[in-house]
Amino acid sequence: MKLLVNLIQILVIGVIIYPIFYIWETEHIDNFCREIKPGMTDVRLMEVADEYHLKLSGLEEGYVEKGHWLAEVRAKSTFSDYRCAISGIANKVANARIIDEE
């Protein structure tokens, strides 16, 4: 019985904390995405991601040689697909935008 009460307490705490974490994380990603400007170099993009302590995926080895590349920062807390999608050409950023798919 005590285990059941503890599980319910943990569930209630999670339900209370999750919305706060969700709002904090999405605002954090929004601020990062607003800072990304067209013409920014890929090196500066990685520096900005490090400053925000975000994991930038899609910039694997050899992406510059391919010409066109896509990178993104995904929210970990959401059940939706909230992310900042960044596209680039060669070693320059072309576009950065927020995508929120449910």
DSSP file with accessible surface (Angstrom, degrees, kcal/mol):
  #  RESIDUE AA STRUCTURE BP1 BP2  ACC     N-H-->O    O-->H-N    N-H-->O    O-->H-N    TCO  KAPPA ALPHA  PHI   PSI    X-CA   Y-CA   Z-CA
    1    1 A M     >        0   0  178      0, 0.0     4,-2.1     0, 0.0     5,-0.2   0.000 360.0 360.0 360.0 -41.3    0.0    0.0    0.0
    2    2 A K  H  >  +     0   0  160      1,-0.2     4,-2.5     2,-0.2     5,-0.2   0.880 360.0  54.3 -63.3 -36.9    2.8    2.4    0.9
    3    3 A L  H  > S+     0   0  124      2,-0.2     4,-2.4     1,-0.2    -1,-0.2   0.920 107.0  50.7 -62.0 -41.9    4.4    1.7   -2.5
    4    4 A L  H  > S+     0   0   95      2,-0.2     4,-2.3     1,-0.2    -2,-0.2   0.924 110.3  49.2 -62.5 -42.9    1.1    2.7   -4.3
    5    5 A V  H  X S+     0   0   67     -4,-2.1     4,-2.4     1,-0.2    -2,-0.2   0.922 111.2  50.0 -63.3 -43.1    1.0    5.9   -2.3
    6    6 A N  H  X S+     0   0   63     -4,-2.5     4,-2.3     2,-0.2    -1,-0.2   0.906 110.1  50.2 -62.6 -41.6    4.6    6.7   -3.2
    7    7 A L  H  X S+     0   0   98     -4,-2.4     4,-2.3     2,-0.2    -2,-0.2   0.912 110.5  49.4 -64.2 -40.6    3.9    6.1   -6.9
    8    8 A I  H  X S+     0   0   90     -4,-2.3     4,-2.6     2,-0.2    -2,-0.2   0.915 110.3  51.3 -65.3 -40.1    0.9    8.4   -6.8
    9    9 A Q  H  X S+     0   0  108     -4,-2.4     4,-2.4     2,-0.2    -2,-0.2   0.923 110.5  48.2 -62.8 -43.3    2.9   11.1   -5.1
   10   10 A I  H  X S+     0   0  116     -4,-2.3     4,-2.5     2,-0.2    -1,-0.2   0.913 111.2  51.2 -63.5 -41.4    5.6   10.8   -7.8
   11   11 A L  H  X S+     0   0  119     -4,-2.3     4,-2.4     2,-0.2    -2,-0.2   0.929 110.0  48.8 -61.9 -44.9    3.0   11.0  -10.5
   12   12 A V  H  X S+     0   0   77     -4,-2.6     4,-1.8     2,-0.2    -2,-0.2   0.924 111.3  49.9 -63.0 -42.9    1.4   14.1   -9.0
   13   13 A I  H  X S+     0   0   95     -4,-2.4     4,-2.7     1,-0.2     5,-0.2   0.921 110.8  50.3 -62.4 -42.5    4.8   15.8   -8.7
   14   14 A G  H  X S+     0   0   37     -4,-2.5     4,-2.7     1,-0.2    -2,-0.2   0.908 108.1  52.0 -61.9 -41.2    5.6   14.9  -12.3
   15   15 A V  H  < S+     0   0   99     -4,-2.4    -1,-0.2     1,-0.2    -2,-0.2   0.857 114.0  44.6 -65.3 -32.6    2.2   16.3  -13.5
   16   16 A I  H  X S+     0   0  107     -4,-1.8     4,-0.6    -5,-0.2    -2,-0.2   0.908 118.9  40.4 -77.1 -42.0    3.0   19.6  -11.7
   17   17 A I  H  X S+     0   0   93     -4,-2.7     4,-2.3    -5,-0.2     3,-0.4   0.850 100.0  72.0 -79.7 -33.8    6.6   19.9  -12.8
   18   18 A Y  H  X S+     0   0   79     -4,-2.7     4,-3.0    -5,-0.2     5,-0.2   0.897  95.9  49.6 -54.7 -48.1    6.3   18.8  -16.4
   19   19 A P  H  > S+     0   0   60      0, 0.0     4,-2.4     0, 0.0    -1,-0.2   0.897 111.3  50.6 -61.2 -35.7    4.5   22.0  -17.7
   20   20 A I  H  X S+     0   0  115     -4,-0.6     4,-2.4    -3,-0.4    -2,-0.2   0.942 113.2  44.9 -65.1 -46.0    7.1   24.2  -16.1
   21   21 A F  H  X S+     0   0   90     -4,-2.3     4,-2.8     2,-0.2     5,-0.2   0.909 111.8  53.6 -64.8 -39.2    9.9   22.2  -17.7
   22   22 A Y  H  X S+     0   0   61     -4,-3.0     4,-2.5    -5,-0.2     5,-0.2   0.942 111.1  44.8 -60.9 -48.0    8.1   22.2  -21.1
   23   23 A I  H  X S+     0   0  102     -4,-2.4     4,-2.2    -5,-0.2     5,-0.2   0.926 114.2  49.8 -64.1 -43.1    7.7   26.0  -21.1
   24   24 A W  H  X S+     0   0  147     -4,-2.4     4,-2.1    -5,-0.2    -2,-0.2   0.940 113.5  45.3 -61.3 -46.2   11.3   26.5  -20.0
   25   25 A E  H  X S+     0   0    7     -4,-2.8     4,-2.3     2,-0.2     5,-0.2   0.917 112.8  48.6 -68.4 -42.1   12.7   24.2  -22.6
   26   26 A T  H  X S+     0   0   12     -4,-2.5     4,-2.5    -5,-0.2    -1,-0.2   0.902 112.3  49.5 -67.3 -37.1   10.6   25.6  -25.5
   27   27 A E  H  X S+     0   0   92     -4,-2.2     4,-2.6    -5,-0.2    -1,-0.2   0.896 109.5  53.0 -64.4 -39.3   11.5   29.2  -24.6
   28   28 A H  H  X S+     0   0   41     -4,-2.1     4,-2.0    -5,-0.2    -2,-0.2   0.926 111.7  44.5 -61.3 -44.4   15.2   28.1  -24.4
   29   29 A I  H  X S+     0   0    0     -4,-2.3     4,-2.8     2,-0.2    -2,-0.2   0.900 111.5  54.0 -69.1 -38.7   15.0   26.7  -27.9
   30   30 A D  H  X S+     0   0   24     -4,-2.5     4,-2.3     2,-0.2    -2,-0.2   0.935 109.1  48.2 -59.1 -47.1   13.1   29.7  -29.2
   31   31 A N  H  X S+     0   0   62     -4,-2.6     4,-1.1     2,-0.2    -1,-0.2   0.906 112.5  48.9 -61.7 -41.6   15.8   32.1  -27.9
   32   32 A F  H >X S+     0   0    0     -4,-2.0     4,-0.8     1,-0.2     3,-0.6   0.944 111.2  49.4 -61.3 -46.1   18.5   29.9  -29.5
   33   33 A a  H >< S+     0   0   11     -4,-2.8     3,-0.6     1,-0.3    -2,-0.2   0.858 107.1  55.0 -66.3 -35.0   16.6   29.8  -32.9
   34   34 A R  H 3< S+     0   0  145     -4,-2.3    -1,-0.3     1,-0.2    -2,-0.2   0.787 103.6  56.7 -66.5 -27.7   16.2   33.6  -32.8
   35   35 A E  H << S+     0   0   65     -4,-1.1     2,-0.5    -3,-0.6    -1,-0.2   0.704  85.6  93.7 -78.1 -18.8   19.9   34.1  -32.4
   36   36 A I    <<  -     0   0    9     -4,-0.8    60,-0.2    -3,-0.6     9,-0.0  -0.635  59.8-173.8 -78.9 122.2   20.7   32.1  -35.6
   37   37 A K    >   -     0   0  126     -2,-0.5     3,-1.9    58,-0.1    56,-0.2  -0.891  31.6 -97.7-118.6 146.0   21.0   34.4  -38.6
   38   38 A P  T 3  S+     0   0   98      0, 0.0    56,-0.2     0, 0.0     3,-0.1  -0.342 111.1  32.1 -58.2 139.2   21.4   33.7  -42.3
   39   39 A G  T 3  S+     0   0   46     54,-3.2    55,-0.1     1,-0.4     2,-0.1   0.241  84.0 136.3  94.5 -11.7   25.1   34.0  -43.3
   40   40 A M    <   -     0   0   31     -3,-1.9    53,-2.9    53,-0.2    -1,-0.4  -0.403  58.1-113.6 -65.5 142.2   26.3   32.7  -39.9
   41   41 A T  B  >  -A   92   0A  47     51,-0.2     4,-2.1     1,-0.1    51,-0.2  -0.381  16.5-117.8 -76.0 159.8   29.1   30.2  -40.3
   42   42 A D  H  > S+     0   0   13     49,-2.1     4,-2.1     1,-0.2     5,-0.2   0.854 115.7  55.5 -64.7 -33.3   28.7   26.6  -39.2
   43   43 A V  H  > S+     0   0   82     48,-0.3     4,-2.0     2,-0.2    -1,-0.2   0.936 108.5  46.8 -65.3 -44.8   31.5   27.0  -36.6
   44   44 A R  H  > S+     0   0   81      1,-0.2     4,-2.6     2,-0.2    -2,-0.2   0.890 108.7  56.7 -65.1 -36.3   29.6   30.0  -35.0
   45   45 A L  H  X S+     0   0    0     -4,-2.1     4,-2.3     1,-0.2    -1,-0.2   0.932 107.8  47.0 -58.8 -45.9   26.4   27.9  -35.1
   46   46 A M  H  X S+     0   0   68     -4,-2.1     4,-2.2     1,-0.2    -1,-0.2   0.880 110.8  52.7 -65.5 -35.9   28.1   25.2  -33.1
   47   47 A E  H  X S+     0   0   91     -4,-2.0     4,-2.4     2,-0.2    -2,-0.2   0.919 109.3  48.5 -64.7 -43.1   29.5   27.8  -30.7
   48   48 A V  H  X S+     0   0    0     -4,-2.6     4,-1.9     2,-0.2    -2,-0.2   0.913 110.0  52.0 -64.1 -41.7   26.0   29.2  -30.1
   49   49 A A  H  <>S+     0   0    2     -4,-2.3     5,-2.8     1,-0.2     4,-0.3   0.913 110.7  48.5 -61.0 -40.4   24.6   25.8  -29.5
   50   50 A D  H ><5S+     0   0  114     -4,-2.2     3,-1.0     3,-0.2    -2,-0.2   0.895 107.9  54.5 -65.9 -39.2   27.3   25.2  -26.9
   51   51 A E  H 3<5S+     0   0  103     -4,-2.4    -1,-0.2     1,-0.3    -2,-0.2   0.865 113.1  42.5 -61.4 -36.6   26.6   28.5  -25.3
   52   52 A Y  T 3<5S-     0   0   49     -4,-1.9    -1,-0.3    -5,-0.1    -2,-0.2   0.422 111.1-124.3 -87.1  -2.3   22.9   27.4  -24.9
   53   53 A H  T < 5 +     0   0  167     -3,-1.0     2,-0.3    -4,-0.3    -3,-0.2   0.903  61.9 144.2  58.1  44.5   24.0   23.9  -23.8
   54   54 A L      < -     0   0   20     -5,-2.8     2,-0.7    -6,-0.1    -1,-0.2  -0.872  53.3-121.6-114.0 148.8   21.9   22.4  -26.6
   55   55 A K        -     0   0  164     -2,-0.3     2,-0.6    19,-0.2    19,-0.4  -0.796  23.0-156.2 -91.5 119.0   22.7   19.3  -28.7
   56   56 A L        -     0   0   32     -2,-0.7     3,-0.3    17,-0.1     2,-0.3  -0.843  13.3-168.2 -96.6 115.8   22.8   20.1  -32.4
   57   57 A S  B     +B   72   0A  36     15,-2.7    15,-2.3    -2,-0.6     3,-0.0  -0.798  58.7  46.7-106.9 150.2   22.1   17.1  -34.5
   58   58 A G  S    S+     0   0   21     -2,-0.3     2,-0.8    13,-0.2    12,-0.3   0.302  75.7 104.2 107.7  -7.1   22.6   16.7  -38.3
   59   59 A L        +     0   0   28     -3,-0.3     3,-0.1    13,-0.1    12,-0.1  -0.507  50.0 159.3-103.3  64.3   26.1   18.2  -38.6
   60   60 A E    >   -     0   0  124     -2,-0.8     3,-1.5     1,-0.2    -3,-0.0  -0.282  53.2 -62.8 -78.7 171.6   27.9   14.9  -39.0
   61   61 A E  T 3  S+     0   0  191      1,-0.2    -1,-0.2     2,-0.1     0, 0.0  -0.229 122.0  19.1 -56.4 131.6   31.4   14.6  -40.5
   62   62 A G  T 3> S+     0   0   26     -3,-0.1     4,-0.8     1,-0.0    -1,-0.2   0.572  78.6 128.9  87.0  10.6   31.5   15.6  -44.2
   63   63 A Y  T <4  +     0   0   28     -3,-1.5     4,-0.4     1,-0.2     3,-0.4   0.850  69.4  57.1 -68.2 -31.7   28.3   17.7  -44.2
   64   64 A V  T >4 S+     0   0   47      1,-0.2     3,-1.4     2,-0.2    -1,-0.2   0.912 101.9  55.0 -67.5 -38.4   30.1   20.8  -45.8
   65   65 A E  T 34 S+     0   0  155      1,-0.3    -1,-0.2    -3,-0.1    -2,-0.2   0.763  98.1  64.2 -66.7 -24.1   31.3   18.8  -48.8
   66   66 A K  T 3< S-     0   0  165     -4,-0.8     2,-1.3    -3,-0.4    -1,-0.3   0.672  97.8-140.4 -74.4 -16.7   27.7   17.7  -49.6
   67   67 A G  S <  S+     0   0   27     -3,-1.4    23,-3.4    -4,-0.4     2,-0.4  -0.631  76.7  53.1  95.8 -78.3   26.7   21.3  -50.2
   68   68 A H  E     + C   0  89A 115     -2,-1.3     2,-0.3    21,-0.2    21,-0.2  -0.770  69.1 176.1 -98.0 133.1   23.3   21.5  -48.7
   69   69 A W  E     - C   0  88A  10     19,-2.4    19,-2.4    -2,-0.4     2,-0.4  -0.937  19.6-152.0-136.5 158.2   22.8   20.4  -45.0
   70   70 A L  E     + C   0  87A 113    -12,-0.3     2,-0.3    -2,-0.3    17,-0.2  -0.996  16.5 173.6-129.3 135.7   20.1   20.3  -42.4
   71   71 A A  E     - C   0  86A   4     15,-3.2    15,-3.3    -2,-0.4     2,-0.3  -0.908   6.3-173.6-133.6 163.2   20.6   20.4  -38.6
   72   72 A E  E     -BC  57  85A  43    -15,-2.3   -15,-2.7    -2,-0.3     2,-0.5  -0.995  24.2-143.8-156.6 157.3   18.2   20.6  -35.7
   73   73 A V  E     - C   0  84A   2     11,-1.8    11,-2.3    -2,-0.3     2,-0.4  -0.996  28.4-159.7-121.2 119.3   17.8   21.1  -32.0
   74   74 A R  E     - C   0  83A 111     -2,-0.5     2,-0.3   -19,-0.4     9,-0.2  -0.810  18.5-119.4-104.0 144.2   14.9   19.0  -30.6
   75   75 A A        -     0   0   13      7,-2.5     7,-0.2    -2,-0.4     3,-0.1  -0.610  17.5-160.4 -75.5 134.6   13.1   19.5  -27.3
   76   76 A K  S    S+     0   0  167     -2,-0.3    -1,-0.1     1,-0.2   -54,-0.1   0.684  82.4  58.6 -87.4 -21.1   13.4   16.4  -25.1
   77   77 A S  S    S+     0   0   12    -56,-0.1     2,-0.2   -55,-0.1    -1,-0.2   0.581  87.2  90.7 -88.9  -9.8   10.5   17.2  -22.8
   78   78 A T        -     0   0   20     -3,-0.1     0, 0.0     4,-0.1     0, 0.0  -0.551  58.1-154.1 -96.9 155.1    7.7   17.2  -25.4
   79   79 A F  S    S+     0   0  195     -2,-0.2    -1,-0.1     2,-0.0     2,-0.1   0.562  87.8  69.5 -90.5 -14.1    5.3   14.6  -26.7
   80   80 A S  S    S-     0   0   22     22,-0.1     2,-0.8     1,-0.0    22,-0.2  -0.349 101.8-100.8 -89.7-178.5    5.1   16.8  -29.8
   81   81 A D  E     + D   0 101A  41     20,-3.8    20,-1.1    -2,-0.1     2,-0.5  -0.579  52.8 168.0-106.1  69.2    7.9   17.3  -32.3
   82   82 A Y  E     + D   0 100A  20     -2,-0.8    -7,-2.5    18,-0.2     2,-0.3  -0.728  15.9 138.5 -88.1 124.4    9.1   20.8  -31.2
   83   83 A R  E     -CD  74  99A  31     16,-2.6    16,-3.2    -2,-0.5     2,-0.6  -0.990  54.5-118.3-159.2 162.8   12.4   21.7  -32.7
   84   84 A a  E     -CD  73  98A   0    -11,-2.3   -11,-1.8    -2,-0.3     2,-0.5  -0.957  33.3-157.8-105.9 114.4   14.5   24.4  -34.3
   85   85 A A  E     -CD  72  97A  17     12,-3.0    12,-2.3    -2,-0.6     2,-0.4  -0.843   8.6-170.3 -98.2 130.0   15.4   23.4  -37.9
   86   86 A I  E     -CD  71  96A   1    -15,-3.3   -15,-3.2    -2,-0.5     2,-0.3  -0.979   2.1-170.0-124.2 127.1   18.4   25.0  -39.5
   87   87 A S  E     +CD  70  95A  23      8,-2.6     7,-3.0    -2,-0.4     8,-1.9  -0.867  10.9 174.3-115.0 153.7   19.4   24.6  -43.1
   88   88 A G  E     -CD  69  93A   0    -19,-2.4   -19,-2.4    -2,-0.3     2,-0.4  -0.966  27.4-135.4-152.3 166.1   22.6   25.7  -44.7
   89   89 A I  E >  S-CD  68  92A 102      3,-2.1     3,-2.2    -2,-0.3   -21,-0.2  -0.999  76.1 -35.7-128.8 129.1   24.7   25.7  -47.8
   90   90 A A  T 3  S-     0   0   40    -23,-3.4   -24,-0.1    -2,-0.4   -23,-0.1  -0.419 127.4 -25.6  56.1-119.4   28.4   24.9  -47.7
   91   91 A N  T 3  S+     0   0   68     -2,-0.2   -49,-2.1     2,-0.1     2,-0.4   0.148 120.6  90.6-110.2  22.8   29.6   26.4  -44.4
   92   92 A K  E <  S-AD  41  89A  92     -3,-2.2    -3,-2.1   -51,-0.2     2,-0.3  -0.908  75.1-119.2-120.8 145.5   26.9   29.1  -44.0
   93   93 A V  E     + D   0  88A   4    -53,-2.9   -54,-3.2    -2,-0.4    -5,-0.3  -0.617  26.3 179.3 -78.0 134.3   23.5   29.1  -42.4
   94   94 A A  E     -     0   0A  46     -7,-3.0     2,-0.3     1,-0.4    -6,-0.2   0.775  63.1  -4.9-101.8 -37.8   20.6   29.8  -44.9
   95   95 A N  E     - D   0  87A  73     -8,-1.9    -8,-2.6   -58,-0.1    -1,-0.4  -0.993  48.9-166.8-159.5 147.6   17.6   29.6  -42.6
   96   96 A A  E     + D   0  86A  24     -2,-0.3     2,-0.3   -10,-0.2   -10,-0.2  -0.992  21.8 161.9-139.2 131.5   16.5   28.7  -39.1
   97   97 A R  E     - D   0  85A 138    -12,-2.3   -12,-3.0    -2,-0.4     2,-0.4  -0.993  37.2-112.7-150.0 155.0   12.9   28.2  -38.0
   98   98 A I  E     - D   0  84A  63     -2,-0.3     2,-0.4   -14,-0.2   -14,-0.2  -0.727  27.3-166.7 -87.7 134.7   10.8   26.7  -35.3
   99   99 A I  E     - D   0  83A  19    -16,-3.2   -16,-2.6    -2,-0.4     2,-0.4  -0.993   7.8-179.8-123.4 127.5    8.7   23.6  -36.1
  100  100 A D  E     + D   0  82A  74     -2,-0.4     2,-0.5   -18,-0.2   -18,-0.2  -0.864   8.5 171.7-130.3  95.6    6.0   22.4  -33.7
  101  101 A E  E       D   0  81A 101    -20,-1.1   -20,-3.8    -2,-0.4    -2,-0.1  -0.899 360.0 360.0-107.6 131.9    4.2   19.3  -35.0
  102  102 A E              0   0  196     -2,-0.5   -22,-0.1   -22,-0.2    -2,-0.0  -0.507 360.0 360.0 -86.8 360.0    1.7   17.6  -32.7
